[in-house]
Amino acid sequence: MAVLMDVSSIVGMINTGILVALLAVYANIYSKTRATFTIGLMVFSAMLMLHNVIAVYAYFSMAPLYSDALLPYFVGIHIAELAGLIALLKVTVWPEGVKTTPRQAS
């Protein structure tokens, strides 16, 4: 079950990296627009990042205290969070999505 703890820690670190990127993007947007909504996004990103940092620290420092039965749930939670953060990063950085041009008939 140590593998699940490692997976959870790695995914938590990836989540933290994505949140750092989101925080940087939001800070850049705020510096240009001074929109208060962006401050809320920055606080959200910072709090979620704090959650992930604490979780990863807890996995490393208190690993023997976690029940093996809980580890699959931790992995699932972190993977679900990763999927949500990837979606949020995508719509934040690339809001238009993939634009394709129609093919010309030959």
Secondary structure, 3 states (H helix, E strand, C coil): CHHHHHHHHHHHHHHHHHHHHHHHHHHHHHHHHCCHHHHHHHHHHHHHHHHHHHHHHHHHHCHHHCCCCCHHHHHHHHHHHHHHHHHHHHHHHCCCCCCCCCCCCC
